[in-house]
Amino acid sequence: MNSNISFTKIWADDDLLELLIEVNDGHCNFRNEVYAGHDQLASFVEAMDTFKNEIHGGQCQIQLGEFDPKFAAGTCHLLFRFNTLGKLFITAHLQSQFFELDGQKVANEITIHLRADAAQLDNFVRGLAAICDQHSNDAVMITRSH
């Protein structure tokens, strides 16, 4: 099983995108659907484009969706950080859409820790920009676990 982060556009209208986000560390895989505004994704792409040049200690994070049962779909929080040696580390916290279980609203969630090369970050940012510009529906970042 390959280790990666992938964003796939499911649909979009004038205001929102629905994205399938999959995070896989080679041992476990978590997929969820999130809603994001076009501006929100474009801001993330802009921040990531700046971040990719901060290879000696920078960090960038994004949250798509909300960790709250009042909101539709799931949630994805990604933290990208370079250590002082220029190594890229990623923490992905994902939560499914809430559902009823024995009279309570619950959601499945996971935190996955990954590593990646700076070149893979460049490819991922280009892929996200292509989703924003409606030139593609997919962005993938090849990663390594542990």
Buried (B, 14 or more C-beta within 10 A) or exposed (E): EEBBBBBBBEEBEEEBBBBBBBBBBBEEBBBBBBBBEBEBBBBBBEBBBEBBEBBEEBEBEBBBBBBEEEBEBBBBBBBBBBEEEEEBBBBBBBBBBBEEEEEEEEBEBBEBEBBBBEEBBBBBBEBBBBBBEEEBBEBBBBBBBE
